[in-house]
């Protein structure tokens, strides 16, 4: 039931962001892109629709199951999904052109955030790029921010604790500095509540 509710509500809210990410990032047909914490697979599926060779990973078997169903419905052959831990990606070094993670870092504790970014750097080619989409820190005071806080609170006590810590830590800006990712292109969506950042691998 939770997976269907997630797909109906969250995927609908994020549809415009899904479309924007490859355009913002400069991804092109034929690029190999890894989408981390892919959930129901909607981002990876959109990559595939524009000719990208996409791989989605998630640790939740129900999410991966839903992603596989969505792939079969759309008959896309250039996308695959597998259950895997973002802290220990089952891929060789330097095998993707891009790695992306959307709204996954704020759900993790601090040490896990850094490990995920380290793994993204490992599997992406040196001339490749990392793409991050998550909440802006601090959040502006507007209607979207109140909606975000309500959704995060309803996701559960632990989830909300990680979300608050992510905001208090300084969000993407501080995480990328900590992980020595300095060269970047950035933008803001949803009335300034969502940050999107592309960084060169280093």
HUPE-V49078 format. One record per run of one state. SS is the DSSP state (A for helix, B for strand, O for the rest). FROM is the first residue (numbers start at 0). LEN is the number of residues. If there is no record, write none. Layout:
ss=[SS SS]
from=[FROM FROM]
len=[LEN LEN]
//
This chain:
ss=[O A O A O B O A O B O A O B O B O A O A B O A O A O A O B O B O]
from=[0 1 13 14 25 31 36 41 49 52 58 60 74 78 83 95 102 104 107 109 123 135 142 154 156 169 170 178 183 189 193 200]
len=[1 12 1 11 6 5 5 8 3 6 2 14 4 5 12 7 2 3 2 14 12 7 12 2 13 1 8 5 6 4 7 2]
//
